[in-house]
Amino acid sequence: MLVGLINVIFTVILTLINVASWLVVIYVFLLLLAPENKYTLLIGKYVEPVLTPIRAWLAKIFPKLGASRFDLSPLVLWLILQIADWLLRLLRNILL
C-alpha cells in the first residue's frame, strides 16, 4: 500500500513538472507570435513570477546579457524543470 501511495505521489509531481515545462514552451511561442493575446497574458500570469528571479540571477552572473534583448530565463527554467523531472524519475526507480 505504501509503495502504491509513493508511486501516485511521484506520478502527480512528475505530471505537474511536465505541464509546467509545456507551459514554458507554449508561453515562449505565444510571446513570439502574439504578445498581447489573452492566452499569452493568462499563461504569463503564472510563468512570469517564476521567470523574474531567474532573470535577476542571470543579470548578476552575466551583466552584459541583461543589457541585450536576448532573454535566456525561459530556457533556464525549462532546463531546471527537465533536471528535476530526471532526478525524480531516478529517485522513483531507486525507491520502487
C-alpha positions in Angstrom: 0.0 0.0 0.0 2.8 2.4 0.9 4.5 1.6 -2.4 1.4 2.5 -4.3 1.0 5.8 -2.4 4.6 6.7 -3.2 4.1 5.8 -6.8 1.0 8.0 -7.0 2.8 10.9 -5.4 5.7 10.6 -7.8 3.3 10.4 -10.7 1.4 13.6 -9.7 4.6 15.5 -9.2 6.1 14.4 -12.5 2.9 15.3 -14.3 2.9 18.8 -12.7 6.5 19.2 -13.8 5.6 18.0 -17.3 2.7 20.5 -17.5 4.9 23.3 -16.3 7.6 22.5 -18.9 5.0 22.6 -21.7 3.6 25.9 -20.3 7.0 27.5 -20.5 7.4 26.3 -24.1 3.9 27.4 -25.1 4.5 30.8 -23.4 7.7 31.4 -25.4 6.0 30.6 -28.7 2.9 32.8 -27.8 5.2 35.7 -26.9 6.9 35.4 -30.3 3.6 35.1 -32.2 1.1 37.1 -30.3 2.5 39.0 -27.3 -0.8 40.8 -26.4 -3.0 37.8 -26.8 -5.3 36.9 -23.9 -3.9 33.4 -23.6 -0.3 34.8 -23.6 -1.3 37.1 -20.7 -3.0 34.3 -18.9 -0.1 31.9 -19.1 2.3 34.8 -18.3 0.4 35.4 -15.1 1.7 32.1 -13.9 5.1 31.8 -15.7 6.4 35.4 -15.2 6.7 35.2 -11.3 9.0 32.2 -11.8 11.0 33.8 -14.6 11.6 37.1 -12.7 14.0 35.7 -10.1 15.8 33.7 -12.8 16.3 36.9 -14.9 17.7 38.7 -11.8 20.0 35.8 -11.2 21.2 35.7 -14.8 21.7 39.5 -14.8 24.1 39.1 -11.8 26.1 36.3 -13.4 26.1 37.8 -17.0 25.7 41.6 -16.7 26.1 42.2 -20.4 23.3 39.7 -21.1 20.9 41.9 -19.2 21.6 44.8 -21.5 20.8 42.8 -24.6 17.3 41.9 -25.7 18.0 38.2 -25.6 16.2 36.5 -22.7 17.5 33.1 -21.5 15.3 32.8 -18.5 12.7 30.6 -20.1 15.4 28.2 -21.3 17.0 28.1 -17.8 13.6 27.4 -16.3 12.9 24.7 -18.8 16.3 23.1 -18.1 15.6 23.2 -14.3 12.3 21.5 -14.8 13.9 18.9 -17.0 16.6 18.2 -14.5 14.0 18.0 -11.7 12.0 15.5 -13.8 15.1 13.4 -14.4 16.1 13.4 -10.8 12.6 12.5 -9.6 12.4 9.6 -12.1 15.7 8.4 -10.9 14.7 8.6 -7.3 11.4 6.7 -8.1 13.4 4.0 -9.8 15.7 3.7 -6.8 12.9 3.6 -4.3 10.4 1.4 -6.1 
